[in-house]
Amino acid sequence: MRHILIIGAGRSATSLIQYLLDKAPSENLFITIGDLSEESAQKFTQGHSHAKGILFDVFDEKQRAEIIPQNDLVISMLPAHLHMEAAMDCLHYGKHMVTASYVSKEMMALDGAVREKGLVFMNEIGVDPGIDHMSAMQVIDRIRDAGGKMLLFESFTGGLIAPESDDNLWHYKFTWNPRNVVLAGQGGAAEFIQEGTYKYIPYHRLFRRTEFMDIEGYGRFEAYANRNSLKYRSIYGLEDILTLYRGTMRHVGFSKAWNMFVQLGMTDDGYTIPHSEDLSYRAFVNLFLPYSPTDSVELKLRHNLKIDQDDLMWGKLEELDLFNSNKKIGLKNATPAQALQKILMDKWTLKPDDKDMIVMYHKFGYELEGQKKQIDSNMVLIGEDQTFTAMAKTVGLPVAIAALKILNREITNPGVQLPITKEVYEPILKELKTYGIEFKEKHVPYLGYNPNNVAG
């Protein structure tokens, strides 16, 4: 029997766990699920002869030394900064490892030792990063194999609310880590290249520089730039490309509204607010507005943001209950970003029957036999409910499929790596199709970078 240890049983692990449990009898697997919450670890394993859930603390060195050697492969679904303890043990005990996280410098530093032991440490094998890598490289390699030269690559991904569950003015609910949403775009200017010219968008302008795209059957979306698109030149072998741009998709209008919080300073995570636990939502808003002995919080905010009372932007703010004097932040020493997250979670948490939606969109511009061509490719997946979300499927299924293929020696190239080789992406994308994760391609006239597509 082959043994797999899954560390972390949070919301993104549901489809991963279900896939491996379904495969366990036929593939001779035993799955151990470890989590800081024993209840979470055991909720999927009750009565399953090929699985167990245990209380597991990745910082417990003694427990790691006991559990990890008993397994053939470790899947870490923890945040990226928590992978290294398990990674070092996997290297020491000669175990394969899979994560959905971006490769850290610390993880990449293990590459030589991992190769030497013939191990596979697969990273960035979720949705974004993950499915975006695989679906992009599949088309890029096909273009290259035909003798084409890449001119343009744009890639966008969004975790959104499905149309049938879209019941608020923001057209958005949290389908992933809320903190990542609140802090999106911080930590430096967005960097990309368009028509051979380097471009930078500072954080305070990020949500007013959006690009539009249409997906048949689902309407129009907008996207704001991700922090660093330029690193994908070396990852994808696109050093000479003229346009390279990656972004995050939202429903049209979200970015303009979110920019209100950015301009007010509510997304700042660099300082704490004294006595924040006692602040009402209304008092929190007032922290960021000028003092006035006569004007209300509402009037000051409208004046500060230059919006009218009948503006849709105002309706979006009112919908969040921002001016409630009775609701408390309830968090000690909260940063503005943490307080804002608490307010948003009241309104943007998925209900039990809510369905989410993953949307991915690629543009490939290339030259072949003297002619410029373009392929547009998109994928849309609707979730089932609050538990088996589209986000959990698109994150967890590639992780699970990769893990099984490593155990079955279908993926053998050793080292700390991303899923950008045909050995990896071809079989995984093929299997993902059976779960409804499939890209639709369309050949369109080559447009290059279209400035009319950019708002703000």
KOLBASE-925728 format. One line per field, with one value per residue (C-alpha): residue number from 0; residue in three letters; x, y, z. Coordinates in steps of 0.1 Angstrom, whole numbers, plus 5000, padded with zeros to 4 digits. Last residue first. Example, Ala and Ser with C-alpha at 12.3 -4.5 7.8 and 13.67 -1.06 7.14 Angstrom:
residues 2
pos	c(1 / 0) $
code	c(Ser / Ala) $
xx	c(5137 / 5123) $
yy	c(4989 / 4955) $
zz	c(5071 / 5078) $
end
This chain:
residues 456
pos	c(455 / 454 / 453 / 452 / 451 / 450 / 449 / 448 / 447 / 446 / 445 / 444 / 443 / 442 / 441 / 440 / 439 / 438 / 437 / 436 / 435 / 434 / 433 / 432 / 431 / 430 / 429 / 428 / 427 / 426 / 425 / 424 / 423 / 422 / 421 / 420 / 419 / 418 / 417 / 416 / 415 / 414 / 413 / 412 / 411 / 410 / 409 / 408 / 407 / 406 / 405 / 404 / 403 / 402 / 401 / 400 / 399 / 398 / 397 / 396 / 395 / 394 / 393 / 392 / 391 / 390 / 389 / 388 / 387 / 386 / 385 / 384 / 383 / 382 / 381 / 380 / 379 / 378 / 377 / 376 / 375 / 374 / 373 / 372 / 371 / 370 / 369 / 368 / 367 / 366 / 365 / 364 / 363 / 362 / 361 / 360 / 359 / 358 / 357 / 356 / 355 / 354 / 353 / 352 / 351 / 350 / 349 / 348 / 347 / 346 / 345 / 344 / 343 / 342 / 341 / 340 / 339 / 338 / 337 / 336 / 335 / 334 / 333 / 332 / 331 / 330 / 329 / 328 / 327 / 326 / 325 / 324 / 323 / 322 / 321 / 320 / 319 / 318 / 317 / 316 / 315 / 314 / 313 / 312 / 311 / 310 / 309 / 308 / 307 / 306 / 305 / 304 / 303 / 302 / 301 / 300 / 299 / 298 / 297 / 296 / 295 / 294 / 293 / 292 / 291 / 290 / 289 / 288 / 287 / 286 / 285 / 284 / 283 / 282 / 281 / 280 / 279 / 278 / 277 / 276 / 275 / 274 / 273 / 272 / 271 / 270 / 269 / 268 / 267 / 266 / 265 / 264 / 263 / 262 / 261 / 260 / 259 / 258 / 257 / 256 / 255 / 254 / 253 / 252 / 251 / 250 / 249 / 248 / 247 / 246 / 245 / 244 / 243 / 242 / 241 / 240 / 239 / 238 / 237 / 236 / 235 / 234 / 233 / 232 / 231 / 230 / 229 / 228 / 227 / 226 / 225 / 224 / 223 / 222 / 221 / 220 / 219 / 218 / 217 / 216 / 215 / 214 / 213 / 212 / 211 / 210 / 209 / 208 / 207 / 206 / 205 / 204 / 203 / 202 / 201 / 200 / 199 / 198 / 197 / 196 / 195 / 194 / 193 / 192 / 191 / 190 / 189 / 188 / 187 / 186 / 185 / 184 / 183 / 182 / 181 / 180 / 179 / 178 / 177 / 176 / 175 / 174 / 173 / 172 / 171 / 170 / 169 / 168 / 167 / 166 / 165 / 164 / 163 / 162 / 161 / 160 / 159 / 158 / 157 / 156 / 155 / 154 / 153 / 152 / 151 / 150 / 149 / 148 / 147 / 146 / 145 / 144 / 143 / 142 / 141 / 140 / 139 / 138 / 137 / 136 / 135 / 134 / 133 / 132 / 131 / 130 / 129 / 128 / 127 / 126 / 125 / 124 / 123 / 122 / 121 / 120 / 119 / 118 / 117 / 116 / 115 / 114 / 113 / 112 / 111 / 110 / 109 / 108 / 107 / 106 / 105 / 104 / 103 / 102 / 101 / 100 / 99 / 98 / 97 / 96 / 95 / 94 / 93 / 92 / 91 / 90 / 89 / 88 / 87 / 86 / 85 / 84 / 83 / 82 / 81 / 80 / 79 / 78 / 77 / 76 / 75 / 74 / 73 / 72 / 71 / 70 / 69 / 68 / 67 / 66 / 65 / 64 / 63 / 62 / 61 / 60 / 59 / 58 / 57 / 56 / 55 / 54 / 53 / 52 / 51 / 50 / 49 / 48 / 47 / 46 / 45 / 44 / 43 / 42 / 41 / 40 / 39 / 38 / 37 / 36 / 35 / 34 / 33 / 32 / 31 / 30 / 29 / 28 / 27 / 26 / 25 / 24 / 23 / 22 / 21 / 20 / 19 / 18 / 17 / 16 / 15 / 14 / 13 / 12 / 11 / 10 / 9 / 8 / 7 / 6 / 5 / 4 / 3 / 2 / 1 / 0) $
code	c(Gly / Ala / Val / Asn / Asn / Pro / Asn / Tyr / Gly / Leu / Tyr / Pro / Val / His / Lys / Glu / Lys / Phe / Glu / Ile / Gly / Tyr / Thr / Lys / Leu / Glu / Lys / Leu / Ile / Pro / Glu / Tyr / Val / Glu / Lys / Thr / Ile / Pro / Leu / Gln / Val / Gly / Pro / Asn / Thr / Ile / Glu / Arg / Asn / Leu / Ile / Lys / Leu / Ala / Ala / Ile / Ala / Val / Pro / Leu / Gly / Val / Thr / Lys / Ala / Met / Ala / Thr / Phe / Thr / Gln / Asp / Glu / Gly / Ile / Leu / Val / Met / Asn / Ser / Asp / Ile / Gln / Lys / Lys / Gln / Gly / Glu / Leu / Glu / Tyr / Gly / Phe / Lys / His / Tyr / Met / Val / Ile / Met / Asp / Lys / Asp / Asp / Pro / Lys / Leu / Thr / Trp / Lys / Asp / Met / Leu / Ile / Lys / Gln / Leu / Ala / Gln / Ala / Pro / Thr / Ala / Asn / Lys / Leu / Gly / Ile / Lys / Lys / Asn / Ser / Asn / Phe / Leu / Asp / Leu / Glu / Glu / Leu / Lys / Gly / Trp / Met / Leu / Asp / Asp / Gln / Asp / Ile / Lys / Leu / Asn / His / Arg / Leu / Lys / Leu / Glu / Val / Ser / Asp / Thr / Pro / Ser / Tyr / Pro / Leu / Phe / Leu / Asn / Val / Phe / Ala / Arg / Tyr / Ser / Leu / Asp / Glu / Ser / His / Pro / Ile / Thr / Tyr / Gly / Asp / Asp / Thr / Met / Gly / Leu / Gln / Val / Phe / Met / Asn / Trp / Ala / Lys / Ser / Phe / Gly / Val / His / Arg / Met / Thr / Gly / Arg / Tyr / Leu / Thr / Leu / Ile / Asp / Glu / Leu / Gly / Tyr / Ile / Ser / Arg / Tyr / Lys / Leu / Ser / Asn / Arg / Asn / Ala / Tyr / Ala / Glu / Phe / Arg / Gly / Tyr / Gly / Glu / Ile / Asp / Met / Phe / Glu / Thr / Arg / Arg / Phe / Leu / Arg / His / Tyr / Pro / Ile / Tyr / Lys / Tyr / Thr / Gly / Glu / Gln / Ile / Phe / Glu / Ala / Ala / Gly / Gly / Gln / Gly / Ala / Leu / Val / Val / Asn / Arg / Pro / Asn / Trp / Thr / Phe / Lys / Tyr / His / Trp / Leu / Asn / Asp / Asp / Ser / Glu / Pro / Ala / Ile / Leu / Gly / Gly / Thr / Phe / Ser / Glu / Phe / Leu / Leu / Met / Lys / Gly / Gly / Ala / Asp / Arg / Ile / Arg / Asp / Ile / Val / Gln / Met / Ala / Ser / Met / His / Asp / Ile / Gly / Pro / Asp / Val / Gly / Ile / Glu / Asn / Met / Phe / Val / Leu / Gly / Lys / Glu / Arg / Val / Ala / Gly / Asp / Leu / Ala / Met / Met / Glu / Lys / Ser / Val / Tyr / Ser / Ala / Thr / Val / Met / His / Lys / Gly / Tyr / His / Leu / Cys / Asp / Met / Ala / Ala / Glu / Met / His / Leu / His / Ala / Pro / Leu / Met / Ser / Ile / Val / Leu / Asp / Asn / Gln / Pro / Ile / Ile / Glu / Ala / Arg / Gln / Lys / Glu / Asp / Phe / Val / Asp / Phe / Leu / Ile / Gly / Lys / Ala / His / Ser / His / Gly / Gln / Thr / Phe / Lys / Gln / Ala / Ser / Glu / Glu / Ser / Leu / Asp / Gly / Ile / Thr / Ile / Phe / Leu / Asn / Glu / Ser / Pro / Ala / Lys / Asp / Leu / Leu / Tyr / Gln / Ile / Leu / Ser / Thr / Ala / Ser / Arg / Gly / Ala / Gly / Ile / Ile / Leu / Ile / His / Arg / Met) $
xx	c(4912 / 4900 / 4921 / 4907 / 4911 / 4948 / 4948 / 4980 / 4984 / 4952 / 4957 / 4924 / 4908 / 4913 / 4892 / 4900 / 4878 / 4896 / 4884 / 4879 / 4847 / 4860 / 4868 / 4887 / 4910 / 4923 / 4936 / 4951 / 4970 / 4983 / 4996 / 5009 / 5035 / 5055 / 5048 / 5068 / 5055 / 5042 / 5067 / 5098 / 5120 / 5139 / 5134 / 5118 / 5097 / 5060 / 5043 / 5061 / 5028 / 5036 / 5043 / 5011 / 4991 / 5005 / 5000 / 4963 / 4958 / 4974 / 4956 / 4923 / 4928 / 4932 / 4907 / 4882 / 4885 / 4880 / 4851 / 4836 / 4828 / 4821 / 4800 / 4781 / 4786 / 4811 / 4809 / 4839 / 4848 / 4879 / 4891 / 4914 / 4920 / 4944 / 4960 / 4978 / 5004 / 5015 / 5050 / 5050 / 5038 / 5038 / 5023 / 4997 / 4984 / 4956 / 4946 / 4914 / 4905 / 4872 / 4865 / 4829 / 4813 / 4780 / 4761 / 4741 / 4758 / 4761 / 4795 / 4810 / 4808 / 4786 / 4799 / 4833 / 4835 / 4834 / 4861 / 4883 / 4880 / 4892 / 4921 / 4931 / 4929 / 4953 / 4937 / 4951 / 4923 / 4896 / 4858 / 4851 / 4818 / 4783 / 4761 / 4769 / 4763 / 4777 / 4796 / 4767 / 4783 / 4752 / 4757 / 4791 / 4778 / 4749 / 4773 / 4793 / 4760 / 4757 / 4724 / 4740 / 4767 / 4803 / 4834 / 4853 / 4859 / 4826 / 4807 / 4827 / 4822 / 4784 / 4781 / 4802 / 4779 / 4790 / 4787 / 4818 / 4839 / 4871 / 4885 / 4879 / 4899 / 4890 / 4853 / 4851 / 4861 / 4836 / 4808 / 4819 / 4819 / 4853 / 4856 / 4880 / 4901 / 4912 / 4944 / 4945 / 4975 / 5000 / 5013 / 4983 / 4967 / 4936 / 4915 / 4936 / 4908 / 4922 / 4925 / 4890 / 4875 / 4896 / 4875 / 4845 / 4865 / 4878 / 4844 / 4828 / 4830 / 4831 / 4866 / 4896 / 4932 / 4960 / 4990 / 5007 / 5035 / 5038 / 5068 / 5082 / 5120 / 5125 / 5094 / 5108 / 5078 / 5095 / 5121 / 5094 / 5071 / 5092 / 5080 / 5044 / 5051 / 5023 / 4992 / 4975 / 4938 / 4911 / 4876 / 4848 / 4822 / 4795 / 4792 / 4779 / 4808 / 4836 / 4844 / 4875 / 4882 / 4915 / 4918 / 4940 / 4919 / 4924 / 4962 / 4966 / 4974 / 4994 / 5018 / 5014 / 5046 / 5051 / 5081 / 5078 / 5082 / 5046 / 5035 / 5057 / 5047 / 5054 / 5027 / 5043 / 5054 / 5041 / 5004 / 4983 / 4958 / 4959 / 4921 / 4918 / 4947 / 4931 / 4899 / 4916 / 4896 / 4860 / 4851 / 4820 / 4816 / 4790 / 4796 / 4759 / 4750 / 4730 / 4752 / 4744 / 4730 / 4756 / 4785 / 4806 / 4842 / 4877 / 4893 / 4922 / 4939 / 4967 / 4982 / 5009 / 5020 / 5046 / 5054 / 5072 / 5057 / 5075 / 5047 / 5064 / 5066 / 5029 / 5022 / 5046 / 5028 / 4994 / 5004 / 5025 / 4995 / 4972 / 4998 / 5009 / 4973 / 4963 / 4989 / 4995 / 4967 / 4947 / 4969 / 5001 / 5025 / 5049 / 5061 / 5090 / 5100 / 5127 / 5157 / 5179 / 5204 / 5176 / 5162 / 5197 / 5201 / 5166 / 5167 / 5174 / 5142 / 5122 / 5140 / 5136 / 5098 / 5080 / 5044 / 5020 / 4999 / 5022 / 5035 / 5063 / 5081 / 5098 / 5135 / 5136 / 5159 / 5143 / 5108 / 5119 / 5132 / 5100 / 5078 / 5096 / 5097 / 5060 / 5048 / 5056 / 5035 / 5002 / 4994 / 4980 / 5011 / 5010 / 5035 / 5045 / 5056 / 5044 / 5056 / 5088 / 5065 / 5046 / 5072 / 5098 / 5069 / 5055 / 5089 / 5094 / 5060 / 5059 / 5037 / 5011 / 4990 / 4957 / 4948 / 4924 / 4924 / 4920 / 4918 / 4890 / 4867 / 4842 / 4847 / 4875 / 4860 / 4853 / 4884 / 4910 / 4885 / 4876 / 4913 / 4918 / 4955 / 4953 / 4966 / 4949 / 4964 / 4955 / 4962 / 4964 / 4961 / 4952 / 4918 / 4909 / 4923 / 4910 / 4878 / 4897 / 4923 / 4897 / 4877 / 4908 / 4918 / 4882 / 4880 / 4915 / 4908 / 4884 / 4910 / 4923 / 4960 / 4988 / 4979 / 5001 / 5000 / 5008 / 5012 / 5000) $
yy	c(5547 / 5518 / 5497 / 5480 / 5511 / 5507 / 5475 / 5456 / 5433 / 5429 / 5396 / 5385 / 5357 / 5320 / 5306 / 5281 / 5266 / 5253 / 5225 / 5219 / 5199 / 5170 / 5147 / 5176 / 5176 / 5142 / 5156 / 5187 / 5164 / 5140 / 5169 / 5192 / 5170 / 5152 / 5182 / 5205 / 5236 / 5221 / 5239 / 5223 / 5215 / 5185 / 5151 / 5143 / 5112 / 5121 / 5089 / 5071 / 5059 / 5078 / 5110 / 5104 / 5102 / 5134 / 5152 / 5142 / 5153 / 5187 / 5193 / 5184 / 5206 / 5241 / 5239 / 5219 / 5240 / 5272 / 5257 / 5251 / 5218 / 5231 / 5263 / 5246 / 5229 / 5252 / 5266 / 5263 / 5287 / 5282 / 5306 / 5306 / 5334 / 5325 / 5352 / 5354 / 5375 / 5362 / 5358 / 5321 / 5321 / 5351 / 5350 / 5365 / 5342 / 5356 / 5336 / 5338 / 5320 / 5322 / 5303 / 5305 / 5302 / 5286 / 5295 / 5267 / 5270 / 5308 / 5322 / 5350 / 5384 / 5404 / 5398 / 5390 / 5425 / 5441 / 5417 / 5423 / 5461 / 5457 / 5435 / 5460 / 5489 / 5470 / 5454 / 5458 / 5438 / 5426 / 5431 / 5454 / 5463 / 5465 / 5490 / 5523 / 5509 / 5532 / 5506 / 5483 / 5468 / 5477 / 5513 / 5513 / 5497 / 5521 / 5550 / 5536 / 5533 / 5571 / 5585 / 5601 / 5617 / 5608 / 5630 / 5605 / 5630 / 5648 / 5615 / 5604 / 5637 / 5636 / 5600 / 5606 / 5635 / 5671 / 5694 / 5695 / 5683 / 5662 / 5649 / 5613 / 5581 / 5574 / 5581 / 5547 / 5529 / 5549 / 5537 / 5501 / 5505 / 5505 / 5486 / 5459 / 5486 / 5499 / 5514 / 5509 / 5489 / 5499 / 5486 / 5467 / 5496 / 5485 / 5512 / 5541 / 5562 / 5559 / 5521 / 5518 / 5539 / 5519 / 5488 / 5506 / 5512 / 5477 / 5461 / 5479 / 5451 / 5417 / 5407 / 5392 / 5393 / 5401 / 5390 / 5410 / 5401 / 5420 / 5422 / 5387 / 5383 / 5365 / 5343 / 5310 / 5303 / 5307 / 5332 / 5356 / 5347 / 5369 / 5400 / 5397 / 5411 / 5425 / 5413 / 5439 / 5446 / 5427 / 5435 / 5411 / 5412 / 5386 / 5350 / 5332 / 5341 / 5356 / 5393 / 5411 / 5445 / 5458 / 5479 / 5508 / 5524 / 5496 / 5499 / 5536 / 5538 / 5506 / 5519 / 5508 / 5501 / 5495 / 5484 / 5491 / 5463 / 5464 / 5461 / 5449 / 5442 / 5454 / 5461 / 5484 / 5471 / 5453 / 5457 / 5445 / 5424 / 5431 / 5428 / 5398 / 5380 / 5385 / 5370 / 5336 / 5322 / 5322 / 5355 / 5371 / 5395 / 5411 / 5443 / 5452 / 5419 / 5388 / 5368 / 5332 / 5322 / 5343 / 5324 / 5344 / 5350 / 5336 / 5353 / 5345 / 5365 / 5358 / 5379 / 5366 / 5385 / 5381 / 5344 / 5330 / 5302 / 5271 / 5246 / 5233 / 5268 / 5273 / 5240 / 5248 / 5281 / 5264 / 5237 / 5261 / 5284 / 5256 / 5242 / 5274 / 5288 / 5254 / 5259 / 5293 / 5302 / 5270 / 5246 / 5231 / 5258 / 5233 / 5198 / 5184 / 5153 / 5132 / 5115 / 5120 / 5142 / 5161 / 5171 / 5181 / 5204 / 5219 / 5227 / 5264 / 5265 / 5259 / 5287 / 5311 / 5304 / 5284 / 5298 / 5275 / 5245 / 5220 / 5185 / 5165 / 5133 / 5115 / 5107 / 5109 / 5140 / 5157 / 5151 / 5164 / 5196 / 5201 / 5195 / 5223 / 5244 / 5245 / 5270 / 5302 / 5290 / 5287 / 5251 / 5226 / 5205 / 5171 / 5146 / 5115 / 5080 / 5081 / 5065 / 5086 / 5118 / 5106 / 5101 / 5127 / 5152 / 5144 / 5150 / 5183 / 5197 / 5228 / 5210 / 5204 / 5174 / 5161 / 5131 / 5120 / 5085 / 5069 / 5037 / 5020 / 5050 / 5050 / 5087 / 5100 / 5133 / 5150 / 5135 / 5162 / 5190 / 5175 / 5170 / 5208 / 5215 / 5193 / 5160 / 5139 / 5104 / 5087 / 5050 / 5041 / 5009 / 5026 / 5009 / 5013 / 5049 / 5065 / 5078 / 5089 / 5106 / 5126 / 5135 / 5148 / 5171 / 5182 / 5194 / 5208 / 5244 / 5248 / 5237 / 5203 / 5210 / 5185 / 5156 / 5125 / 5099 / 5062 / 5035 / 5000) $
zz	c(4834 / 4812 / 4789 / 4759 / 4737 / 4742 / 4721 / 4725 / 4695 / 4675 / 4657 / 4642 / 4662 / 4664 / 4692 / 4720 / 4746 / 4777 / 4799 / 4836 / 4834 / 4857 / 4827 / 4812 / 4843 / 4832 / 4799 / 4816 / 4840 / 4813 / 4790 / 4818 / 4835 / 4808 / 4785 / 4808 / 4826 / 4859 / 4882 / 4898 / 4927 / 4913 / 4897 / 4863 / 4871 / 4864 / 4852 / 4881 / 4896 / 4928 / 4908 / 4888 / 4920 / 4934 / 4901 / 4900 / 4936 / 4932 / 4899 / 4916 / 4947 / 4933 / 4904 / 4925 / 4957 / 4937 / 4918 / 4952 / 4968 / 5003 / 4997 / 4968 / 4934 / 4918 / 4883 / 4859 / 4831 / 4809 / 4781 / 4752 / 4726 / 4698 / 4677 / 4643 / 4626 / 4592 / 4579 / 4581 / 4616 / 4639 / 4674 / 4697 / 4725 / 4747 / 4778 / 4800 / 4832 / 4851 / 4883 / 4895 / 4929 / 4939 / 4970 / 4987 / 5021 / 5019 / 5007 / 5029 / 5013 / 5037 / 5072 / 5057 / 5043 / 5078 / 5092 / 5061 / 5066 / 5102 / 5091 / 5064 / 5089 / 5112 / 5142 / 5177 / 5192 / 5169 / 5177 / 5148 / 5165 / 5150 / 5168 / 5150 / 5115 / 5088 / 5069 / 5065 / 5034 / 5013 / 5021 / 5005 / 4973 / 4972 / 4973 / 4944 / 4924 / 4927 / 4941 / 4972 / 4950 / 4949 / 4953 / 4975 / 5003 / 4999 / 5000 / 5030 / 5049 / 5042 / 5054 / 5085 / 5094 / 5091 / 5121 / 5143 / 5114 / 5115 / 5083 / 5073 / 5077 / 5113 / 5105 / 5087 / 5119 / 5139 / 5116 / 5118 / 5156 / 5173 / 5206 / 5193 / 5176 / 5210 / 5194 / 5156 / 5143 / 5115 / 5082 / 5068 / 5048 / 5030 / 5046 / 5034 / 5020 / 4984 / 4986 / 5001 / 4972 / 4947 / 4955 / 4938 / 4906 / 4907 / 4911 / 4883 / 4857 / 4873 / 4884 / 4868 / 4882 / 4858 / 4838 / 4810 / 4786 / 4753 / 4730 / 4737 / 4735 / 4768 / 4764 / 4777 / 4799 / 4833 / 4819 / 4806 / 4834 / 4858 / 4840 / 4851 / 4886 / 4907 / 4889 / 4867 / 4870 / 4851 / 4839 / 4828 / 4801 / 4794 / 4806 / 4775 / 4753 / 4774 / 4769 / 4781 / 4796 / 4809 / 4841 / 4851 / 4879 / 4904 / 4902 / 4906 / 4943 / 4940 / 4915 / 4878 / 4859 / 4822 / 4802 / 4765 / 4739 / 4727 / 4763 / 4791 / 4827 / 4863 / 4890 / 4915 / 4949 / 4980 / 4976 / 4947 / 4966 / 5004 / 5009 / 4985 / 5001 / 5035 / 5023 / 5015 / 4986 / 4974 / 4990 / 4974 / 4945 / 4923 / 4942 / 4942 / 4959 / 4950 / 4925 / 4934 / 4900 / 4882 / 4899 / 4924 / 4914 / 4916 / 4886 / 4863 / 4835 / 4811 / 4783 / 4760 / 4729 / 4702 / 4703 / 4672 / 4653 / 4638 / 4644 / 4675 / 4688 / 4685 / 4701 / 4729 / 4736 / 4736 / 4761 / 4781 / 4787 / 4798 / 4822 / 4837 / 4842 / 4856 / 4882 / 4898 / 4896 / 4897 / 4918 / 4907 / 4917 / 4932 / 4925 / 4946 / 4928 / 4943 / 4927 / 4957 / 4938 / 4923 / 4957 / 4969 / 4939 / 4941 / 4978 / 4972 / 4952 / 4984 / 5003 / 4974 / 4975 / 4948 / 4945 / 4963 / 4952 / 4970 / 4962 / 4979 / 4973 / 5002 / 5008 / 5046 / 5047 / 5017 / 5029 / 5064 / 5048 / 5029 / 5060 / 5078 / 5047 / 5038 / 5063 / 5044 / 5014 / 5034 / 5042 / 5017 / 5019 / 5001 / 5013 / 4994 / 5003 / 5039 / 5072 / 5072 / 5075 / 5106 / 5133 / 5125 / 5119 / 5153 / 5170 / 5151 / 5161 / 5139 / 5113 / 5140 / 5132 / 5149 / 5129 / 5102 / 5088 / 5054 / 5034 / 5054 / 5052 / 5080 / 5088 / 5067 / 5053 / 5087 / 5103 / 5096 / 5103 / 5137 / 5145 / 5140 / 5137 / 5106 / 5093 / 5067 / 5063 / 5030 / 5023 / 4987 / 4968 / 4935 / 4931 / 4968 / 4972 / 4940 / 4956 / 4987 / 4966 / 4946 / 4978 / 4996 / 4967 / 4962 / 4999 / 5003 / 4994 / 5023 / 5049 / 5056 / 5060 / 5057 / 5034 / 5040 / 5012 / 5018 / 4991 / 5000) $
end
